[in-house]
Amino acid sequence: MNRFSVDKKNIGQEHIDITDTQDLRHLTRVLRVRPGEDLFISDGEGAGYVTTLGTVTRAHARLVIKERLPVQQRSQRRVRLTVACAVPKADHFEGVIDKGTQLGVDAFVPLVTERGLVGEASCLKKMPRWERVRQAAARQSGVLFLPVVERPVSFQDFLARLGEHDLKLLPHLSEQARVLAQVFEGFDRGRIVVLIGPEGDFSRSEVRCALDAGCTGVSLGRSVLRVDTAAIAVASYVRLRYEP
């Protein structure tokens, strides 16, 4: 069964109406769903619906709700992952949001770091585009929960919020860094945050501050990964380990 995500406002008691042009195009041209076929719909807030596609026109599609699944709460998830990532100069952060949304990341935090090439003002200008990327990724993957894309924050200010997470990961190339499998031994559920540095990596002082704040240094292998690759690698590992 294909999966799709729609805005909660479009969901009624018996029907789900789709009028957005992009949603209609994805439904009919990408997924190629035809009238009479079943489709799983999520609202991005934990609710899921088994539906059947009914009438379709150029401007409107109506889905008939066959079954309403029990609403899940985000707090009930086995793990919740936050990706706090320095924003690369190119548009690779869009890839982090796109792939991360598909992989079930709960929140993205754009970090402003010492060696980062993109500052707060530039990040704020990019946020409308990031919102569109997030929506498109959720539409494509049909995830139950739509992730949050937070406003940009300085590295030091974000460290002050680390206490709300149970497992804090800092990928870096030090020989003292532990492999992910070792770090996750015995960790069954809770909130995870991974801090991804910029192209030039975190500064030594930032690494020291993060470790002092309770972060665990982890290795993502011997090769030097691009910012977006590192973020997606961790998100993929968490998804496959806890939600196979």
Secondary structure as UniProt FT lines:
FT   STRAND          2..5
FT   HELIX           8..10
FT   STRAND          15..18
FT   HELIX           21..25
FT   HELIX           26..30
FT   TURN            35..36
FT   STRAND          38..42
FT   STRAND          48..56
FT   STRAND          61..68
FT   HELIX           74..76
FT   STRAND          79..86
FT   HELIX           92..102
FT   TURN            103..104
FT   STRAND          107..112
FT   TURN            114..115
FT   HELIX           120..141
FT   STRAND          148..149
FT   STRAND          153..154
FT   HELIX           155..159
FT   TURN            160..161
FT   HELIX           162..164
FT   STRAND          167..171
FT   TURN            175..176
FT   STRAND          178..179
FT   HELIX           180..183
FT   TURN            184..186
FT   STRAND          190..196
FT   TURN            199..200
FT   HELIX           204..212
FT   TURN            213..214
FT   STRAND          216..219
FT   HELIX           227..242
//
